[in-house]
Structure formats: C-alpha cells, structure tokens
Amino acid sequence: MERAMEGYRKERKWALCAILTPCAAFVGAQVSCGFREVAPKRARIQRRADPDLGSIYIEPMDVEPSFAWSRIAEVQQRLRSYTDLKYNQRPAVDNPALLWWFLRDRRLDVNEATEKLVKCLRWRRAFRVEYLGPDMFVKELRSGKGYVHQHPDIAGRPVMVAIARRHSIFHRELLESSRMCTWMLETTLQKLSMLEPPRPGDSHQEMEPEQALGIFDLREFSPLQADLEVAGFLIEVLYNYYPARTGKVLLVGAPDLFKAFWDNIKPLLGRYSKLADFVTVEELRHYFHPGLEPPEFASASATARRGLGALGGLGVGVGSLGAAVLAGCWAQRGRARKI
C-alpha cells in the first residue's frame, strides 16, 4: 500500500493540483457523445425539469446492439493478455458491463477504453480496494467530514456529502484520507447500476441510476481546507478509476473566498466544470423529497422531527459511535488487515 501511494505521488500530474479545494473530489467526468442523436426518454425529461438535476446515466446509451458488442469484443481481445486483472474477484474480460462502462466513458474508443480500464484495475489491486474497511480510517470517519447519505435524491441517485469545515490539512493522514475517500466511492458504486450492453429486442424500460450526486458543504470554507495532496488524489481517482460516475455536484453556501478561487480554476476543469452548481441550502433541498435531505441542510422543523443526535440520517461515516460500531463489526468479521 505504501508503495502504491508513493508511486501515485511520483506519477501525479501537478497541473491537477492547481485545484486546491476538496470540492474537486466530486467533480467526476460526465461524458456526452454525439454518436447517435436520440430523443430523451420521458422519465429523463421529467427528472430534469426543475431543478436542473444533471445526468443520471452515462452516455451514449442508445447504441445499436451489434455495434456495441463489436466494440466490447475488441476490448476483450486486448484484455486477454492481462489474465491477472480482476474486478471484484471476477476476470475483467468476462465482465461486459464493466467494459461497456469504460467504453462509454471513452466515447466508444476501444484503445482509450482498454488503456484506462487496465490502469484502473492495476490501481485497484495495488491499493487493495476490495479489502478497505472502516477500521482503517476510524479517525477520519469519526470527524464526520464525509459520508454517503442514507436517502437518494429525487432522481434516485445515491448522494455523497463532504463537509469542508471538518477537514484540515494539519489534522489528517494522507493514507487514511485516501482510504476513506476510496471506500466512500466504493460504497456509492454498490448503490449504482452497472448497465449491461444493449441486446437486440431490449425495451427502453426505466433503469436504476448509474451516476451519483455530489454535495460539498462550503460554508465556513477557509485555506485550511485547500488540501493539495488529498485534492490531487481525489481528482486522479475520480477521473481514472471511477469515471463518469458523478452526474451533478452541488457547491453549497460557498463564501466569497471560494468563489474568487473558483473563477481561477474553472478554466482548468474544462467542460467538467458544468457539472457544478453553486446553490444555497434552500435550493439544495429541492433535490430531495421533503425531510430526506442530508441533516446538515435540514430545516429547523425537520431537525426537530428527527431529534438531536440522529445517526439515522447518515448512511455512512458520521459520529464517533458510528465509527466505533463499524470498525468493531469489521474486526469481528476478521477483515482488519494491514495494507
């Protein structure tokens, strides 16, 4: 694990690190492709009415089955020389949904998709992603700086939440922060669909979302949250290893300090900056059914109904009790391993 982290530091492109704020942690790659122009499904139109929910699926989706499977076959052919590469204990070459995910991320380019997938699988093995557990970052978990919300948004997407004011460059270990961020992404991925490639005769039925909503609470943002190393790690991970899995990012309550900084870094993000919206707490609530928003953004009446200290509003990662319980469960299951 230490070697993997050291390799990451050496290979990282410092141009990415110009984005010095944790908000970049959730700016995943939304891919749009002009391969085939089609009318959006009614469900998508309804969901994008108001507010602008962003995307729910990775495009392109409406691809002729024969063409899609020909591309998948080409990726499989290239992967056969990498017999040791697996995804969740399953050979990657035998996972068409995984290949279809990376193909769509790379606009159906076989060479680019294969290269990116191989890089992802090698990183997962080096970082031992499948063995990560809460016992490996208890301090980070206890801080409540990030979690996966218990409830989805109104589009049905799982929700990742980061609280900027609870993070400090002086009170974190890079390895633990990196492990927690990766574990949160894995937890979110388990709540998302990994769509199978289209087959002849498939009907256009409503599908579960394959993209998440990211929320960044920027109230009380200060230079202490401009963590160069964690931000660089997250940008690298989201772009290369969880590509296109974020459909929208909400930047909540950003102070002038952050907004001035955003004006400088926005050009560096290119089209991905369009994923982000500056919103108020009240505007954020429109993304959730009443009373199901993350507790940090609940109205006074909703907070009173929930009661103080309600851990039920958080899916993963808040409170010392929650951290201790989770860590204990993993230890009892014999999964406390040194990496």
Steps between C-alpha positions, in 0.01 A plus 500: 500500500780742590669425169175563318462837669862588425453406136193719488693799635772456238266452206246766591477793265538813708291698256200331658613617841434859401146410609567541869155442639323182607204593282699345218456167676158459352551647155478178303498477127158532337538366151285617215535344159362598164507144372128492451249777559185370665200645677534482880274263688197649674636406840815700434300802386292492816801464723684789342211744519580705810751509648766407245587156631782432262551157346395162634654264244832481318463591135477376233225257592307466175752299299421224254556166680714356222729801506523500881593133518756533221676765708480283811648206309795717398565600860474138610756401240746757634435396860576133445869570549422637848379180661590618850271806496172460689214716613334388826663157473370453147717503186446835332487341157187309605315811623322665202332763721840616629636522146189684383542755781854586396416497130226756547727712718749507212232568234521140373872530421640148547864597549427772753246288689738205525790714616288671764347176625838330534631797695195488726529127571870526579434783742220309673733207552787716629274702730319183610165668454295189569653466848432853621286536810406761763755365746773641278396865535309527828630851574390627159163332536446642847560855376180489295669674207345269246233233466254333268150625577233251599244633252529552123418828329176548307662345192575184697876557507712418804645807666856567618546784748821680601518761776789735429525658844565161660815442298837652575835453332658491846281226645497217250716215373514483121473122487198491733329783312562321171366172635184663631433683173546180303277303738227764466520474123479121519201527734331734253581275206322212671184711496530571128410291199767375266295478184539200273571563131188524283366182345263457205141538606579684823215730598563850632391445855574720796843411640670567828742797494865433429620842611511662843434846640790673676442764766769721640417711803724805455365706785790627711748402228852625573855439374528216753276296270715558190671162535736461207574130541150375575350710220758367255431141605125542464516661159726223375278227647173642372627559150689173452339243728136611544446688175162651418344380824402849616210670325477821702695688766341753734727761660301620798541834673833586343652818649657773290843354575408180320313670216802713416712187496246320280528769233870415470471122493186466288693518169718211618196275535382556143154359425497315833446828680144489363427220746524745788229737620525760775188466710360620830380265770142572399573420136671176598184381675322498163717204402339285770157391605390701805679391814749271319779750441835450681466612864745789460252665266173412671254771596442577867170311498655196335784503750254505786316201355816302459626578846849595606778253442308299241748282322218362289529794261849391401573190301874480564758686693378738773545490877749329724245236596430416138872474428562275798211271415603470137862438587401239756281316253778479247750385760267224616459383144875457479546764237733727693806470285814702466558642160 
